Amino acid sequence: MFTLITDRSRYFKIKRGQSSGEVEAVLNTPVCGNAFAGRVIKVSDECLVRISADVGDNYRTIAARYGVAEPLLKEINGARAVYPTCKIFVPKK
């Protein structure tokens, strides 16, 4: 058997009953995909700010507003859909 040795502070194991929104709010890092008990997610090294998208926003408009590259913004958020009131993570300047 192999043993994976990691820096524990950079990874978080989702506990039973936690939703992806709760984990994102506490850790200030995106959870791409479904949150389920036992899933291990990587905590971002960057300082991220969680914003709420407005009507008509997409990755291009948000990237321009915050001075971030669009591909980086998509990578951080897992390229999930952007719609009004959805939470998007943006690197803090």
N, C-alpha and C positions, 0 to 999 in steps of 0.2 A: 504494500500500500504506500501511496505517496502522501506526504503531508504538505499542505500549502501554508507557507509562512508569509503573513502579510502584516502591514502596519495597521493595527486594529482601529486606530482613530480615523482611517480613511474609508472604512467600510461600515455599513449598518445593516443589521438583520431585522427585518420587519417582524413585529410580534403579532400575535393573534388579535384581531379586532381593530388593527390600525388601518386607516385608509390612506391612499396616496396623498390626499390633500393634507392630512395631519402630519405625515412624514415630511412633506415639502415645507410646511409652515415651520416645523421645529428645526429641521436641518438646513433650511434655505438652499436646497439643492433639488433639481428635478428628478421625478420618478417616472421614467419612460415605461410605458406598458402598464400592466395590472399590478397592483400591490396585493400580495398574498403572504400569509404567515410563512416564515422561513426563507423568503427571498432575500438575497443579499444585494445591496446596492452600493455603488461607489459614491462617496461624498466628494463633491467637487473641490479642487484645490483653490479655484478662483473665488473671489468674493462676489457673490451674485445678489442682485436685487430682484425681488418678485414684483412684477407690475401687472395691472389689469388691462387687457386689450380694449380699445374703443371700437365703436362702429366704423367699419371700413378699413380697419387695420389688417395688415398682413406682415410677413417677415420683412419685406422690403421697406415698408413705411416705418416699422418699429426700429429697424437697423439704422435708417437715416436719422430718425429722431434722437437716438442715443449714441450715434457715432460708432457703430459696431458693424463688422462685416456680416452680410446676410448669411453666408455659409456657416460661419461660427455660431450665429444665433440659432440656426436650424439644428446644428450639431448638439448644442447645449440642451435644447428642448426636444430632441428626438424627432424633429420634423413633424410633430403632431399638428393637427389643424388649429388655425387661429380663428376665433370667433369672439364677438363682443362679450366682455366680462371674464374671458378665460385668463388664467394666470400664466404669464410668460416670464422666464428668467433672463435677465440681461446682466452682462458683466458690469460691475461697478467701476467707475473711473477713479 
